[in-house]
Amino acid sequence: MPRTFSPEVPAIFEEKWPAYRNLLPSTGTQGDPAAERIDLDASVAQLQQAPALRPLPLAVLRKIEPFGSLPATMPAGLTATDIEQFWPRVQAGAVQIAPQAPKILVTGSDHYIQVRQPDPVIAAHRLVAERAAADR
């Protein structure tokens, strides 16, 4: 299952997008210089130009708990409250990528569902694999 990033995220964050974009490379990697890096603005531009995703068996897992992995020092102009406030709209955008996909709310988990609650991730993988096999 791919991790999604809706091209609407910059518009959702509005004037706070530059601060959020600058936060993303350090979140979850603790500033590891060997961690993968992406150009988010280029990626968003590519997503905006991409055709709609063809129907595929997918599942969308959504966190319930607040982010637990935000750095103690946030970029100027951005707070953890801002991110929590915008996140439901970010998740809604991800759901629109595959509206036919089942939506699984994962209680007891923050953003890193695969680490905090691996069982629902495994179950979602199995569901997607079964649906893919049935579609053949």
N, C-alpha and C positions, 0 to 999 in steps of 0.2 A: 504494500500500500504506500503510495507516495505521500510525502508530507506536502501540504499545499500552502501556497502563498497567493492570496487573491490579489489581482492587480488593483483592487480598490483600496488597499491598505493606505497608500499615501493620501488619498482623498479623505479617508476616515480620520486619519491623524491630523489632517489639515496643516496648520502652521507648526505643529509639533512633530511632523514627519522627519525633518532633518535630525532632530534629537533622537527620535526612535531609531532611525536608520543607523545612526552612530552607535547606539546601544547594542544593536544586534550582533555585531562581530565578537563582542566580548561575553555575551550571555551564554552560559552553558559550556563555554570553553575555558573560562577563567583566564582569558588572555593568552592561551596556548599559541605560540607562534607557528606550530606545526598544524594547527587546526585549519580545516578547509575555509576558504574565504570566497565570497561572491560579491559581485557588483550589483547591489539591490536595484539601483535605478535602471541599469541595463536590463536586469531580469524583469522588472515591472514593464518596461517598454516592450520586451519580447512577448510577455504575456498578453499585453493589450493588443498586439498584432496577431496573435495566434488564433487559429480557428477554434471553434467550440470543441470541447472534448466529445468524442463519439461515445455513445452509450457503452459503458464497461461495468463489470461487477466491481463495485467499490463499497467501502464502509467508511463512515465519518465518526471518529471518536472525539468527544468534546470533554474538556476539563470542567470540573465544578468548583474546585478550590482556587483561592487566589494564587498567583504566581509565587513560588517559593524560592526561585533562583535568581531574583533580580539583584544586581550588585548594590552594595551599600551606598555607593556614590553614583548617582544618576546624572546623565547629561543635563546641563542647564536648561531649564524650561520644561522638564519632563519629570513627572512623579509616578510612583507606583499606582496611585489612585487614577491618574490619567490612563495608564495602560489597562487597568481593570475596567474602567469606564468604557473604553473603546473596544475591548476584546469581544464582547458579544456581537458587535457589528462585524468584526474581523471574521469570527467564526461563521456568521451568517453568510458572508461572502464565500467562504470556503465551501459551505454546504451547497451554494448555488452552482458551483462547478459541476457537481453531480447530484442534482436534486432527487433523483430516483434512489440514491443510496440510503441504506438504513443509517439512522443517526443514533449513536450509542453515547449516552451520558455516563461518564465514568466518575462515580462518587469516590471521594477520598483522594483525588488526584489533582495535581497542578499540571502545568504545561508538559512535563516530562512523563506522560502516561506510561510509556514503555518501560520506564525505570520504576515508577511508584506502584503501578498496577499492571504488571505484565499479563495476567490472565485474560482480561478483556481484549488485549492486543492479540494474543494467541487465538482467542475465539473469533475475533474479527478476521484474522488471516484465514482461518479455516472456512469461515462463511464465504469469503471472497473466492477462495480456491474451489469450493463446492459449486458456487454459482458459475465460475468460469468453466469448470468441467461440464456442467449441465448445458452451457451455451454452445458447446462444440457440436 
